[in-house]
Structure formats: C-alpha cells, structure tokens
Amino acid sequence: MEQPNLSYINSMSGGDKAFEQKLIDIIKTEFPEEKEVYFTNVKANNYKLTAENVHKLKHKISILGLEKSYETAVAFENNLLEGSTELQDEFESILTIMTNYLQQL
Amino acid sequence: MNCIIIDDEATARAIIGQLCSQVSSLNVLEDFPNAMQAIKYLNQNDIDLIFLDIHMPDFTGFDFIDTIKNPPKIILTTSDPNFAIQAFGYDCIVDYLVKPITPERFKKAIDKAEAIKSVVTETKASSQVETSSGNDLYVNIDRRLIKIDIPSIYLVEAKGDYIQVKTDDKNYTVHSTLKKIEDKLPDDLFLKIHRSYIINVDKIIDIEDNSVLIKKDVIPVSRSNRPELMKRLNLL
C-alpha cells in the first residue's frame, strides 16, 4: 500500500527546516483531533458530518504525499454524501497508516 | 499587499503563511480560524487580499464574502474543486487554489492578484487624468479592467444587457448600457444617432439617406437624431 512521505512539505517549505518541523508538529496535534471527531460521527451514523471530517482529513492525506489514498478519500466523501459507507474500511486503513507514520516522525 | 488568512485548519493556515513568506510583496497581518473573527478585523483594518477557505463550520467562505461590504481581492483556498463555477460569479475572487497548494500555483495566483491591483491603481490614476485629457476609458471584461483609447472607438452598439464597443483594433463586449457609456464619452466626438448606436463622428465615411457608413458598418440614423448629426457635419 502507498506510504506517506514528506515530499510535499519539503517542496513548499523553501528549505526552511524550522518551518518543516513546525508544520509536522501542527499536523501531529491536529490530525488526532480530526480523526477522533471523524470516528465519533461515524459511530453516530451522521454521514453529513462524517463527510465534512473526511473533507478536512483529505488535505492532510495529500500533504503527506498519499496521492492514491487522496482519491479514495474523495470517493468516500462522495459516498457519504450519497448516504453510503462504501470505502470506509479503505479510508480507515489510510488513517492507520498516517497515524503510524506520524508517530515515527 | 496586506493580507489575511482565514481557514479553520491550522495546518492550512501554516502552509499558506509559509507560501506568503516566500513572496516579498505579501505582508500577512493576521490569520483567523473562522470568518466571524475576520469580519471584526476587516472593519478596522485595510486589507488588500484575503486567502479564504470555503469549507468552514457554521459560516462558509461564500457566506463571508456575501456578508462584507466592498470585499478586497480574495483567493479561495479549498480541497473542493466543485465550487469554481460559483466562485466565478464573484468579482472580488481573483483565483481558486485547490489544496494541497503548490508554490508554483500559489505564485501564479499572486501574480494575478498583483496584476489586478495594478490595473485598479492605474484606473484610479487615469480617472484623474481623464478630466484633462479624456483619452482613456476602462471597461470591465471578465473581471479585468481593460483600457480603451477613446478616439479609437468608432461605434458603440447596444445589445440587450451588453454593449459592443468597436475600436480601430478590436471589439469589446461589455456588460453595461448605452446611457452609461454615453456619459463617459466626449460630446464633441461622439453622437448618439439611434437608440442602439453611438458613433464617433470623426470616423464617418459617408451618409446616405437615413444611414451612416462608418468603417464597414452601416448604421441607421433615427429621424429624431438626424438634425443633430447634420449640425455636426462640416457641410459645404
């Protein structure tokens, strides 16, 4: 499966290492919070709010260079808006991969 | 350009802030996690450009634009490409950046914003000059102010909600009325000869019965306007 990387962060930082670390720290703080809200809304079967959470999370998916996973997130968001949870398992696998990756940074 | 960033996602605010820091002409004054705080700030500060997220809880980016009077230039930043058409309806929106924003795409958006700012500045300067020389007219086409050399205009034609301005070099279709442009054109050069046409009298080639040949266009002259047209001609 596709693995996260820092290529986007490196490309937009302009070589500013302090910024790269600052951004990673922000993602490390924000990502678990967004993930928690996502699981709360999934549990409540609130598809609309879950779709909004996926929408927000997909930005971080793209920041971590997960291009194919981003497409999965887009499709899952659309499914949720149509009342379907198809691709939920795939999406949550992406969240797990991101969680593991961020823990290593 | 003084700018602010509005995005409920801290990661996005940090990224846009960093991209701004790489452009010397941008001065980020503040960033806000929601639109409401930004509205208060805008009421007290002069801002040239806003980086605005669309998807925000309670108050979307479009709600924000609809709320503020005389919005400054806005660059939308969003993960959703589906609002581009809606965005096109707002004159204040300069560009639409889909996240993740690359430095190259960001720079292009800033170039657009700066180009528009520069045209607006020119327009303001020109409107002062206009009183003395009266040579330029700015028309808004596709959210750009385009300068037209007034003496080069030979015909203005009303077309429903639009007017077509024909010049020696080019034709422009502008969302405006014949009345509005008539007020902007010098009386000594231009004459309304029909309810749908204003002509540059200097560009007339010939007049035959109730029509005027101007360039390659044959334009009708209404009966009520004909005496004024005849008065303006240097008849032998």
Interface residues (C-beta under 8 A of the other chain):
Chain A: Y8 S11 M12 S13 G14 D16 F19 K22 L23 I26 I27 T29 E30 E52 H55 K56 K58 H59 K60 S62 I63
Chain B: E9 A10 T11 A12 A14 I15 Q18 L19 S21 Q22 H55 P57 S79 D80 K99 P100 I101 T102 P103
